[in-house]
Amino acid sequence: MRPRTVASLLQRLGGTGRRAGTTRNCLFLCLDDEQELLALGMLDRWARGWVEPIVPPPSPRHIAAQQLMALCLQEHLIGAATWRSWWGSLPIFDDTAEDILQFLCAEGYFERDGGFLRIGPEAERRFGRRYFSGLTAVFSAPPEFTVLAGRNEVGTIGTDLLVEEVEGPRVLLLGGRSWKVTHVDWPRRRCFVEPVDSGGKAMWSGLGGGLPYAITRGMRAVLLGETPPGVTLTRRAQATLAELRSGYEPAIDPDGSVVVLPSEGSGRWWTWAGTAANRTLQASLPTLIDRRQRIDEKSLRLLPGIGPRDVAAAVANVIWRGPEVAATAVSGLKFSAALSPGLARRTLAERLGDEAGARAAVEAPRRIYRP
């Protein structure tokens, strides 16, 4: 088994121990040291009674645009000034609702008829096939392929990105990076890739990938000496955990984060804040954090030549921004065409980041370490 969330762990655990006289149990088979660390991080959160909260994805502006068009399709006409009465206080419409409506009108998704709106030619062109079936379905569930760079999973994609006609190498955009497809295992639904400099298309599945703040903190707690109660480790797993704790010792501090500043080259900030929070930190601290890197949950590479004063000054003057989003990335956000390009990118950025986790990392004490 290979769950990456406490919720998926509990789902698998719930399928065991159903026969009389048996108990629920779960066996983790970890292929490398980092998989063991992830498993122990999840088990630490599980032992503390934590599970991922059930919350709707933030900033559903593309769904707001879809709902407006679907309402107009249902009613044939909607009032340009009274459409809000259909939803009341439903939070799907934020302060950008009027901008969305104006864009739909300007781009021909709606046509004005006095004080009313009707479906326009652009909505028919983009969504009118098969009696607007593409517009009335918010969710689509095509077969998904796991994308692997070596043994590391970098995301999932839909079949369409693997079967559409392309000139030259097939390049995907996942996790803010471009990947060239080297092999597709169709029966097992696996797609093997290697990194390239630029290009590619993305299929947005609603998840940002990576590990969240809570599980990353669980990993940190394990490295600091916590052992999840009720968990039994094999001798080999115990030896691996000891090696992990020893290897990560310079990057862990019980009172906060660690900033490693070597005499030459680039430093590294061990935030242990999760992937989404690190994306937000990268976007919000451009004078401190190197833009050209693959973001993970543990640390961030700093710009060359950064010193302790540079770190303090950047953190003291942070201006919070959402992660940078490539223009091609929004094409996989369903109904993104019904949003202005800027608003579509802003929507995706707000879903990819974690400002709360980033703020926690900035506000925590920092220990400067010079190897």
C-alpha angles and dihedrals in degrees: 000000000000112000119168097192135053089235093058090045091054091047091056093042090053090063092062134075096031097132120088113269095020132107131217113265140166131197122206116205105194118195096198143008095269092053089054090050091051092048092051091046091055092045090051090056091044091052089053091054095251124142131167109279118241104242130151117251110269126251102015092185093141088056090049088057091047092049092052092052092043091052091050090049090051097045098031088220132037129188113256089216101032105046091104091070089074093066106028109188097347103144094223086096114063130172090296094064094101091048089052092051093048091050092050090052095044093049096048100253086120131032121207119234106181105293092347138080129220133185109282134211096264092057089049092048095049103033108013100096117115092009094308093302090149090057098047095053113075094182128046125188112197119165110286128217124210110233114217131189099195103310095334119101111223100177146293133278137190124250093252093072089057100046104040118105115264135175113231123346119001106243126190131195114221133154091001092302137098120240131189115219111237101171140001120209098201099183093051094035095235128142120197120207144171127209121265132180103254149340133060143117130261133215108209111217098177095258127097096212125224127075127307128239096258098053092044089054088050089056089050091050091053091051089051090058107276116138115195109241116241092029120117119202126202118235090257091050090049090052091048091050090052089052091048093052091049094046095048096042094104090051098050130075123173092217101049144312131327127232112198112204113181120196090247134028128008126337127219132225112213099206100159085203103129132259098281093048091049089052089055092047091051092052094043099046105046093155091056110032125060112243095207104074141094108256118229133173100260113049150357129225113235127218116269117271096024115153135188093270091052090053093049093046095048094048093046091054100039117152110199116236135166120252117278112262124200115233090239092055095070092061089082094053101098113244090008087134087070090063129070111259092248094050092046091054091046090052093051092045092054089053094048097050138067112207094176092056091044091052090050090054092049094046095048118095114266127215117206113219122191111191 
